[in-house]
Amino acid sequence: MHTFNGKEYPCCTSLTMGVIGGKWKTVILFHLIGRTLRYNELRKEIPMVTERTLSLQLKTLEEDGIIKRKVYTSKPPLKVEYSLTNFGETLIPLIHSISDWGASVVENSTN
């Protein structure tokens, strides 16, 4: 058994999928590679995701230490930015591999 953030996983693969699995987490992480985005910018990048789902996925990724949320309260309107943490940046090669695999599937399906 492997434990991460108080949750137990039967193997390392299930731990990885527990952290980045699901329909939107990997997509969110892909869009945060090398840049910081505000919530509305993420919504524009991923228009198919609902606001509720995006908010929940961002919260989960933040709780797992994958992304950081920075809130600027110096003057209205409230500004919130999301970016990868150092820990989250360790996922970049994996995210790129997932993206490359998807691109190869698309390429091979059109031949």
C-alpha positions as CSV (number, residue, x, y, z in Angstrom):
1,M,0.0,0.0,0.0
2,H,1.1,3.5,-0.8
3,T,-0.2,6.6,1.1
4,F,-0.4,10.1,-0.3
5,N,-2.2,13.0,1.4
6,G,-4.0,10.7,3.7
7,K,-5.3,8.4,1.0
8,E,-4.2,4.9,0.4
9,Y,-3.4,3.4,-3.0
10,P,-2.7,-0.3,-3.9
11,C,0.1,0.6,-6.3
12,C,2.1,3.5,-7.7
13,T,0.0,3.6,-10.9
14,S,-3.3,4.0,-8.9
15,L,-1.6,6.8,-6.9
16,T,-0.6,8.6,-10.1
17,M,-4.1,8.3,-11.5
18,G,-5.6,9.3,-8.2
19,V,-3.7,12.6,-8.4
20,I,-4.0,13.4,-12.2
21,G,-6.7,11.0,-13.4
22,G,-10.2,12.0,-14.5
23,K,-11.4,13.9,-17.5
24,W,-10.1,17.4,-16.7
25,K,-7.1,17.4,-14.3
26,T,-4.5,16.5,-17.0
27,V,-6.1,19.1,-19.4
28,I,-5.8,21.7,-16.7
29,L,-2.2,20.8,-16.0
30,F,-1.4,20.9,-19.7
31,H,-2.6,24.5,-20.0
32,L,-0.6,25.5,-16.9
33,I,2.7,24.3,-18.2
34,G,5.1,27.2,-18.3
35,R,2.5,29.8,-17.5
36,T,0.2,31.3,-14.9
37,L,-3.5,31.6,-15.7
38,R,-6.5,33.3,-14.1
39,Y,-9.7,31.3,-13.6
40,N,-11.4,32.9,-16.6
41,E,-8.4,32.3,-18.8
42,L,-8.6,28.6,-17.9
43,R,-12.3,28.6,-18.7
44,K,-11.5,30.1,-22.2
45,E,-8.8,27.4,-22.7
46,I,-11.2,24.6,-21.7
47,P,-14.7,25.8,-22.7
48,M,-16.3,22.3,-22.4
49,V,-15.7,22.1,-18.7
50,T,-18.4,23.4,-16.4
51,E,-17.6,26.1,-13.8
52,R,-18.3,23.7,-10.9
53,T,-16.1,21.0,-12.3
54,L,-13.3,23.3,-13.0
55,S,-13.5,24.8,-9.5
56,L,-13.6,21.3,-7.9
57,Q,-10.6,20.1,-10.0
58,L,-8.6,23.2,-9.2
59,K,-9.3,22.8,-5.5
60,T,-8.3,19.1,-5.6
61,L,-5.1,19.8,-7.5
62,E,-4.2,22.6,-5.0
63,E,-4.9,20.3,-2.0
64,D,-2.6,17.7,-3.5
65,G,0.2,20.3,-3.9
66,I,0.2,20.1,-7.7
67,I,-0.9,23.7,-8.4
68,K,-0.8,26.9,-6.4
69,R,-3.5,29.5,-6.1
70,K,-2.4,33.1,-5.5
71,V,-5.1,35.6,-4.5
72,Y,-4.5,39.3,-5.0
73,T,-6.7,41.3,-2.7
74,S,-5.0,44.7,-2.8
75,K,-7.8,46.2,-4.9
76,P,-11.1,45.0,-6.3
77,P,-11.9,43.0,-8.3
78,L,-10.4,40.0,-6.6
79,K,-7.7,38.4,-8.8
80,V,-6.8,34.7,-8.5
81,E,-4.0,33.1,-10.5
82,Y,-3.1,29.4,-10.9
83,S,0.2,27.9,-11.7
84,L,2.2,24.7,-11.2
85,T,4.1,24.2,-8.0
86,N,7.6,22.8,-8.1
87,F,6.0,19.4,-7.3
88,G,3.5,19.9,-10.1
89,E,6.3,20.7,-12.5
90,T,7.6,17.1,-12.0
91,L,4.5,16.0,-13.9
92,I,5.5,17.9,-17.1
93,P,7.2,15.0,-18.8
94,L,4.2,12.8,-18.0
95,I,1.8,15.4,-19.3
96,H,3.8,15.8,-22.5
97,S,3.9,12.0,-23.0
98,I,0.1,11.8,-22.6
99,S,-0.3,14.6,-25.1
100,D,2.1,13.1,-27.6
101,W,0.4,9.7,-27.4
102,G,-3.0,11.4,-28.1
103,A,-1.5,13.2,-31.1
104,S,-0.1,10.0,-32.4
105,V,-3.4,8.3,-32.1
106,V,-5.1,11.1,-34.1
107,E,-2.3,11.0,-36.7
108,N,-2.5,7.2,-37.1
109,S,-6.3,7.1,-37.3
110,T,-6.3,9.5,-40.3
111,N,-3.9,7.2,-42.3
